[in-house]
Amino acid sequence: MKIRPLHDRVIVKRIEQQRKTASGIVIPDTAAEKPEQGEVVAAGPGRTLDDGSVRPLQLKVGDHVLFGKYAGQTVKIDGEEFLVMREEDVLGVLEDNRGELKKAA
């Protein structure tokens, strides 16, 4: 199943972080916090302004983003969990040391 977000919304898949501490202790799923990083998997066309024009989103599919702990609405599609959020809920886009955007692995 595919999902196409409307207006200025994006669909984000959380990026799972390491479940093991530096000393080798494995953190169970029940004790681990949900990651606050994700990858944009779909983006809407943009925000409709008061004059009827559409301002395109700054985010695009494949961007790695940071978002707040309680940002977005969680939905399950085909057994996978995604977040639906407005572009304004995204705090920033992760870049590598050369200033280039991080791409999905």
Helices and strands as residue ranges (DSSP letters): E 9-14, E 37-43, E 47-48, E 54-55, E 64-67, E 73-77, E 80-86, G 87-89, E 90-93
